[in-house]
Amino acid sequence: MLDFGCKADAGKQDNGMSAQVSVQQPASTPQAWRPVIVCFGDSLTAGFGTEAGQTYPDELQHILDDSSYPYRVINAGVSGNTTKDGLDRIARVIGEHPQLVVVEFGGNDGLRGLPIEQTKQNLGSIIYKLQGAGAKVALAGITLPPDYGPDYVASFNAMYPALARQYHVPLLPFLLQGVYGVPGDMQDDGIHATAQGNRQVAVNVARLIEPMLKH
């Protein structure tokens, strides 16, 4: 069982800002021989607005280490990325030879009002390519502010469970579950988690992937 420690007590999408982040290992990364988990996404994965070592992949590494799981977590989050951007850099992620990839994209597509069918197609291609390379995949969803309209938001939200069913992957419907709206867990932009919030995001992801892990 995973040891969440005090992180479970820590209590939450993407504004299109760009950052020079590609594939980086969290500060607590163990020896390079360990099997790889890649956290692949946009600024929610990259840790926009937090200091080095405060991203959710960093916190996920701590949880796995505390539970004696022999995995090395790599942060492949890039702020501002759309699903197309993720698809464009899929080869680099596959090049890490990951055993497991946590896919978190779609927020920037939604905030830009891009066609949901295209976003869904891109996400499906990402999952398909990763599975074809032999990686297990877990999918993390996000939602949109209500001012994007109920029909668009409902269709956007429905995209993630549809993909999970189609590709037979486990789903975390809302990455910021237990974080969004919690005092101290969200940055002032209302989009990105704080360092405190990222601890809970890591707990959410750890619970998602635990059945896929091996000691």
N, C-alpha and C positions, 0 to 999 in steps of 0.2 A: 504494500500500500504506500501511496505517496504521503510524505510527511509535510503538511502545509504549514506547520508551526504557527507563528503569530500572523503569518501573511493572510490567513483567511479572515482576520479581523480588520483588514484594511479596507474593508468596506464593502467602469463606469465602465470621429469620422474624420474628413480630410479637407483642408481649405485650398488645395491646389498649389501650395507653396512648394518650391523645388529645393532640393538639398543635394549635396555631393555625397551621397551615401550609397554604397552598393552592397557588397557582401562583407560583413565584419563580424568578428567573433566577440561575444560579450566579455566583459572584463574578467570574469571568473572562469573562462574557458579552461577545461582540463586538458590532459594530454591529447595530442593530435590523433593518436591511434583509435580513439573512441569512435563508435558509430555516430553518424551525423544526423541531427534534426535541423532542418532549415525552417526558419520562420520567414515566410515570403509574403510581402505586402507593401503597403504604402506608409504614410507617416505614423499611423497607429502602431505599426510594427517597428518602424525606425526610431520611434520615441521622440518625435518632434516636441521641442520645448523643454526637454529634460536634460540633465547632465549625463555625461558618460557613465555607464554602469547602472542607469536607472530605467532602462527600457524593459518592456515585458519579457523579451528573450533573455535578458540578463537575470531577471527574477526567476524565470523558468529554469535556467541553469542551476540556480541555487536550490530550488525545490527538488530537482532531479538528483543533485549531488547529495542533499540531505537524506534522500531516500535510497541512496546507493545504486541508482540507475546509471549505467556506464555510457552515457550519451554526451556528445559535444554539441551544443546549440550554436547555430550560426544565424546572425541577424541579416537577412536579405531584404530589409525594408528600405524603400526610397520614398521620401516625402513627395507628394504631388503625383505619384504614379496612378495612372488609370489601368484598367484591365488590359488595354492594348500595350501599354508600356511593360506590364508584367509579362505578357506573352512575348514581347520583343526581347526580353532578357532571360527567357526560360533556359536557354542553353547554358548559361553560366551557373544557374542553380543546379541543373542536371550534372554539370561538371564537378560539383561537390560530392557526387555519389551518395546522396542522402538516403537513409533508410526510411525517413518520414519527413514530410513537408506539411507545415501548417499554412494554408493558403488564406490570405485575408486581403481581398480587393473589392472594389465596387463603390466605395464611398465617393471618390472623386468623379466617377462616371455619373453617379446620381446627382451630386452637387452641381454638375455642369449640364444636367438635364439630357444626357445622352440617351439614345434609344435603348430601352431595357433589353430588347432582344439581342442587340449587338453586344451588350455587356455580358449577357448570359452565354452567348456563343464564345466570347473570349475566355470567360471563366471555365467553360466546358473544355476548351482547347488546352488551357493550362493544366487542368486536372488530367485530361487524357494523355498529354505528353509526359507528365510526371509518372503516371501509372505505367505508361509504355516503357519508361526507363527503369522500372522496377521499384519505384518508391511508393510507400504507403502515403495516402493523402488524408488530411483532416481539413474541413472547411469551416472558416469562421465568418459569420455574417455581420452586417451592420444595417442600420436603418437611416432614414432621412427625417429632417424636420417636417412637421405637419404642413407648413406653408408651401410645400411642393405639390400639394393637392392629394386628396385621399386616393384617387384612382392610381396615380403614378406611384405613390408610396406603397399602396397595397400590392401592386404588381412587382415593385422592387423587392419588397419583403418576401414575396412568394418565390422569387427566383432562387434563393438559397436552398430551401427544402427540396425544390424540384431538381436542382443539380445533385443534391445529396442522394436523392432516390435514384437518379439516372446513373450515377457513377458509383453508387454503393459506398459512400464515404460518410464517416461520422460528422455531425454538424453541431456547432455552437451557434445558435440562431442570432445572438447578439453579443459581440465581443465585449462590450462594455457593461454587461450584466452585473448588477451590484456595484457599479462604478458611476454610471451616468446619474446625475442628480444628487450624489452623495457629497456632502460638504468636505472640501479638501481633496477630493478625488479627481476633479476636473479642472483644467486650466480655464482662464478667463474667457477664452474663445468659445467655450462650450462644446468643443469638438474633440480635443485631445486630453488624454489622461495625464495627471500629474505623476510624479514618482510614486506617491502613495497609491494612486489609482492603478498604476502599472503592476503593483504587487498583487492586487486582486485580479487584474486581467490575466496574470500568469497563473493564478489559482484556477481561473476559468479554463484556460487552455490545458493545464495539467490534468484536470478532471476529464477533459475531452479526450486526451490522447492516452491516458493511463492504460485502457484496455489493449492498446497497440504496442505497449512497451514490454521489453524483456530484461530481466536482471542478468 
